[in-house]
C-alpha cells in the first residue's frame, strides 16, 4: 500500500465558553512531584512544596476565584455550553491495489479520507465526535470499500466526558496540590466513554469497540479558554505541573485488551508553550502555513504507551492555542491517531 498524507487544518470557530471551567482533572494526594527537566526554556518549575502550602479549596474560594477569572459561578445553565464544528480543506490520501478489475488486470484505487470533528453538549458531559468520510477514485470502487473504511477508522471515534461538579471539588480534589493552583484554567474529568474503531486487516472491514473508564480522583484533559481574558493562564499554569498516579479503572468494555475491573495508572503533564505558533507543512504540495496565538498549553498523557492512552479516550498529547482577548481556542494540535512517519499531528483550526 502506498500512502500519500496531506496536512490537516480544520477550519471553523471553536467557542469554548466560560462553562468549560467545570471540566477538571486531578491526581492522588501523594502524586504531586516537581516537573521534570523538559519544562519550556525560561519558565521556572513548580515544586510540590509550592502547591502544598496553598490552602485547601472550598466552595467559596472556588467561586471567588471564578469571579476573578471572569467565569460564571453557575456553570449549569447553558445546555449547549460546548459548541464547535471543524472541517478539513485537504484530505488524507491512500493508494491501494486490487486485481481482477478491468479485463482481469490490476488497478489502483485512490482513497481520500476527509476528517471532521465537533465538540458539543452541556457542562457536565460534553462530547467530542470525530468523523471521516472516504471517497474512492476507481472504475471498480467496490473492491476498495473495506480498505477505504480501514483508512478512515482511526479518525472515527466519540469521546464522552463526565465532569466533576463544582460542588464536589472541595471534598474530592480540594487538598490535591495541582488543583489548589489550576482552579480556572483546567477543568476535573472523572470518566470517559470512548467509542472507536479498529482498522481492518487485509480485505476485512473495521470493527467497533467501546470502553468506559473511571478516573480516580480526576483527570486533566482540556483547558478553559474563557479564563484567558483576565490572565488566568499566566497566573495558574506558567510554571507547569505534573499529575502522577492517576488511576484509570475499566468500568465496562468490549475490547478484549481492557477487561472490566482492570486498573491502569498513568500521569498527565501540563505546560505552557513558550512560542505558541505552528508551521504546518504539506509534503505533497511542498507548501507551509504559519498559525500563531497568544497562549499555548500542551497536555501530555501517558498510561503505558500510545496505544493504551488512545484506547482510554485520551490524546497522547494535545496542544491548545488560545486567543487571549476573545477567550477562545484559536486552534488545536493533537497526536495523529494513525501513526504516520510523515506527520505526527493533526491541526484543528
C-alpha positions in Angstrom: 0.0 0.0 0.0 1.4 3.4 -1.0 0.2 6.3 1.2 0.1 10.0 0.5 -0.6 12.0 3.6 -1.8 15.6 3.4 -1.7 18.0 6.3 -4.9 18.7 8.0 -6.1 22.1 9.0 -9.7 22.0 10.3 -11.5 25.3 9.6 -14.2 26.5 12.0 -14.8 28.5 15.1 -14.4 26.7 18.4 -16.2 28.7 21.0 -15.1 27.3 24.4 -17.3 29.3 26.7 -16.8 30.0 30.4 -18.6 26.9 31.2 -15.5 24.9 30.3 -14.3 25.7 33.7 -16.4 22.9 35.0 -14.1 20.4 33.3 -11.3 19.5 35.6 -8.7 16.9 36.4 -6.9 15.6 39.4 -4.5 13.2 40.9 -3.9 11.3 44.1 -2.8 13.3 47.1 0.7 11.8 47.0 1.0 12.2 43.3 2.4 15.7 43.0 6.0 16.0 42.1 8.1 18.7 40.5 8.0 18.9 36.8 10.8 17.0 35.0 13.6 18.8 33.2 11.6 19.2 30.0 9.9 22.5 31.1 9.9 25.2 28.4 13.0 27.3 28.3 12.9 30.3 30.6 9.9 29.0 32.6 10.6 28.0 36.2 9.4 24.7 37.5 6.8 24.5 40.3 7.5 22.3 43.3 5.4 20.1 45.5 6.1 22.4 48.4 4.8 25.4 46.5 1.5 23.6 45.9 1.2 22.0 49.4 1.5 25.4 51.0 -1.6 26.6 49.2 -4.9 26.4 51.3 -7.3 23.6 50.6 -10.1 24.5 48.2 -13.6 25.4 49.5 -16.7 26.1 47.5 -16.5 29.7 48.4 -12.8 30.0 47.4 -13.6 28.4 44.0 -16.4 30.8 43.4 -14.2 33.8 44.3 -11.5 32.5 42.0 -14.0 32.1 39.2 -15.2 35.6 39.7 -11.6 36.9 39.5 -11.1 34.9 36.3 -14.2 36.2 34.7 -16.0 32.9 34.9 -19.7 32.5 35.9 -20.3 30.7 39.2 -23.4 28.9 37.8 -22.0 26.6 35.2 -25.0 24.5 34.5 -27.5 27.0 33.0 -26.5 26.5 29.4 -27.2 23.1 27.9 -25.1 23.8 24.9 -22.1 25.2 26.5 -19.7 23.3 24.3 -20.0 24.1 20.6 -17.5 23.8 17.8 -17.6 22.2 14.3 -14.5 21.5 12.2 -13.8 20.5 8.7 -10.7 19.9 6.6 -9.8 21.6 3.3 -7.4 18.8 2.3 -8.0 15.1 2.8 -5.6 12.3 3.6 -4.9 10.2 0.6 -4.0 6.5 0.1 -3.5 4.3 -2.9 -4.4 0.6 -2.9 -4.0 -2.1 -5.5 -6.6 -4.7 -6.4 -6.6 -7.5 -9.0 -9.4 -8.7 -11.3 -10.8 -5.2 -12.2 -10.9 -4.3 -15.8 -10.1 -7.2 -18.2 -8.7 -9.2 -15.3 -5.8 -6.8 -14.7 -4.6 -4.9 -11.6 -5.9 -1.5 -10.8 -5.2 1.3 -8.4 -7.9 2.7 -6.2 -7.1 6.2 -4.8 -8.8 6.7 -1.4 -9.4 10.2 0.0 -10.3 10.5 3.7 -11.7 13.8 4.9 -11.9 14.0 8.8 -14.2 16.3 10.6 -14.9 16.9 14.3 -17.4 18.6 16.6 -17.5 19.5 20.3 -20.9 19.9 21.9 -23.1 19.4 24.9 -23.7 20.7 28.4 -21.1 21.4 31.1 -21.5 18.1 32.9 -21.0 15.8 29.9 -19.5 17.4 26.7 -18.8 15.2 23.7 -16.0 15.1 21.1 -17.2 13.4 17.9 -14.6 12.6 15.2 -15.9 11.6 11.8 -14.2 10.8 8.5 -15.8 10.3 5.1 -14.0 8.4 2.4 -14.1 8.7 -1.4 -12.7 6.0 -3.8 -11.5 7.1 -7.2 -11.6 3.9 -9.2 -13.6 2.3 -12.0 -14.1 -0.7 -9.7 -14.5 1.0 -6.4 -16.4 -1.9 -4.8 -13.0 -3.7 -4.5 -11.7 -0.9 -2.2 -14.6 -0.5 0.1 -13.1 -2.2 3.1 -9.6 -0.7 2.5 -11.2 2.8 2.4 -13.1 2.1 5.7 -9.9 1.0 7.3 -8.1 4.1 6.2 -10.8 6.2 7.8 -11.2 4.1 11.0 -8.6 5.9 13.2 -10.3 9.2 12.6 -13.8 7.9 13.6 -14.4 8.0 17.4 -16.6 9.6 20.0 -15.3 10.7 23.5 -18.0 11.4 26.1 -16.7 13.1 29.2 -18.1 13.1 32.8 -17.1 16.3 34.5 -16.8 16.8 38.3 -19.4 19.3 39.5 -18.0 22.4 41.2 -19.8 21.4 44.4 -17.8 18.1 44.6 -14.3 19.7 44.1 -13.6 20.7 47.7 -14.2 17.1 49.0 -12.7 15.1 46.1 -9.7 17.3 45.0 -9.6 20.2 47.4 -6.4 19.0 49.1 -4.6 18.0 45.9 -1.7 20.3 45.1 -2.3 21.0 41.4 -6.0 21.6 41.9 -5.3 24.2 44.5 -3.5 26.1 41.8 -5.3 25.3 38.5 -8.7 26.4 39.5 -9.9 28.4 36.5 -7.7 27.1 33.6 -8.2 23.3 33.9 -11.5 21.7 34.5 -11.8 17.8 36.5 -12.9 14.8 34.3 -13.9 11.8 36.3 -15.0 9.4 33.5 -14.8 8.8 29.7 -16.8 6.6 27.4 -14.8 6.0 24.3 -16.3 4.6 21.1 -13.7 3.8 18.4 -12.8 1.5 15.5 -10.1 -1.0 14.8 -8.7 -0.7 11.2 -9.4 -3.9 9.2 -6.7 -6.4 8.3 -6.3 -7.1 4.6 -9.7 -7.0 3.0 -11.6 -7.2 6.3 -13.8 -4.3 7.4 -13.1 -2.4 10.6 -14.6 -3.4 13.9 -16.1 -1.1 16.5 -15.2 -1.1 20.2 -16.3 0.8 23.4 -14.7 1.2 26.7 -16.0 3.1 29.8 -13.3 4.5 32.1 -13.4 5.9 35.6 -10.6 8.2 36.6 -9.6 8.4 40.3 -9.9 11.0 41.5 -10.0 13.1 38.2 -8.0 13.8 35.1 -6.8 17.0 33.4 -7.5 16.8 29.7 -8.9 20.1 28.5 -8.3 23.8 29.1 -10.8 26.5 30.0 -10.1 29.1 27.3 -12.7 31.6 28.6 -10.5 32.2 31.7 -7.7 33.7 29.4 -9.2 37.2 29.2 -8.1 38.1 32.7 -4.7 36.4 32.7 -5.6 33.2 34.5 -3.2 31.1 32.4 -0.2 33.2 33.3 -1.2 33.1 37.0 -2.0 29.4 37.2 0.0 27.4 34.6 3.0 29.5 33.8 5.3 27.1 35.8 3.7 24.0 34.5 2.5 21.0 36.6 2.6 17.2 36.6 -0.1 14.9 37.8 1.1 11.4 38.6 -0.5 8.1 39.8 -3.9 8.8 38.2 -5.8 5.6 38.2 -7.9 4.7 35.1 -10.4 1.9 36.0 -12.2 0.0 33.3 -16.0 0.0 34.2 -17.1 -1.8 31.0 -15.5 -2.8 27.7 -16.0 -5.0 24.7 -12.3 -4.6 23.7 -10.6 -7.8 24.9 -7.5 -5.9 25.8 -9.3 -3.9 28.5 -11.4 -6.3 30.7 -13.8 -4.9 33.3 -12.0 -4.1 36.6 -8.6 -3.6 35.0 -6.7 -0.6 36.5 -4.1 1.3 34.7 -2.0 4.0 36.4 -0.7 7.0 34.4 0.3 10.6 34.6 -0.5 13.9 32.9 1.8 16.8 32.3 0.6 20.3 31.7 3.0 23.0 30.5 3.0 26.3 28.6 4.4 26.6 25.1 7.0 29.4 25.2 6.4 30.3 21.5 2.8 29.5 20.7 2.8 29.0 17.0 2.8 26.2 14.4 4.3 25.9 10.9 2.2 23.3 9.1 3.9 21.7 6.1 2.1 20.0 3.2 4.7 17.4 2.0 2.8 16.8 -1.3 2.3 20.4 -2.3 5.6 21.4 -0.7 3.9 24.4 1.0 3.7 25.6 4.6 1.3 27.6 6.6 2.1 29.5 9.8 -0.5 29.9 12.6 0.0 31.8 15.8 -1.8 32.5 19.1 -1.3 34.5 22.3 -1.3 31.4 24.7 -0.2 27.9 24.1 -0.8 24.9 26.5 0.4 21.4 26.0 -1.2 18.5 27.8 0.7 15.1 27.6 -0.9 11.9 28.9 0.8 8.6 29.4 -1.0 5.5 30.6 1.6 2.9 29.5 2.2 3.8 25.9 0.4 5.5 23.0 -1.9 2.5 22.1 -3.3 2.2 25.7 -3.6 6.0 26.2 -5.6 6.4 23.0 -7.9 3.5 23.8 -8.8 5.2 27.1 -10.1 8.1 25.1 -7.1 10.4 25.7 -4.7 12.1 23.4 -1.1 11.2 23.9 -0.6 14.9 23.6 -2.8 17.8 22.7 -1.8 21.5 22.3 -4.4 24.3 22.8 -3.7 27.7 21.3 -5.8 30.4 22.7 -6.8 33.9 21.7 -6.4 35.9 24.9 -8.7 38.8 24.0 -11.6 36.6 22.9 -11.1 33.9 25.4 -11.5 31.2 22.7 -9.4 28.4 21.3 -7.9 29.5 18.1 -6.5 26.1 17.0 -5.7 22.7 18.5 -3.0 20.3 17.6 -3.3 16.7 18.5 -1.3 13.5 18.1 -2.2 11.7 14.9 -4.3 8.7 15.9 -3.0 6.8 12.8 0.8 6.7 13.2 2.3 8.4 10.2 6.0 8.7 9.6 5.4 11.9 7.6 3.1 13.6 10.0 2.8 13.1 13.7 0.0 15.6 14.3 -3.4 16.9 13.1 -4.1 20.6 13.3 -7.7 21.8 14.0 -8.2 25.4 13.1 
